[in-house]
Amino acid sequence: MVIDTCSMSESKGSTSNLDFIEFCRRKHMINQLTLLTGSNCHLCHRAKAMLNPLVIEKDWELLEVSIHGNKDLEEAYAIRIPVVVFPDGSEKGWPFTTAQIRRLLQEKSSSL
């Protein structure tokens, strides 16, 4: 399992939320979940703790992307975080359960 982060400074000025998320996803392999988080977000910490064993089990990677400092991401996701973004661009926002994410990972793994 690799947990990585992606920051605005790395994206060389990309300001669109979709461009930024896409930049972060392309930085890594396809079997990756992106977790959109915020600063001081207790639900985000909870979601990350929930996802860690799942990505290990499925041999996926977890990329944590903070929406902090990205106006578009903050506008789009501030009241929705934590949000899991799958490689195909589909999203699962909070609340979610371990079973829901496990099922979605299974579906996504079999469709790759």
Order of alpha helices (4+ residues) and beta strands (2+ residues): beta-alpha-beta-alpha-beta-alpha-beta-beta-alpha
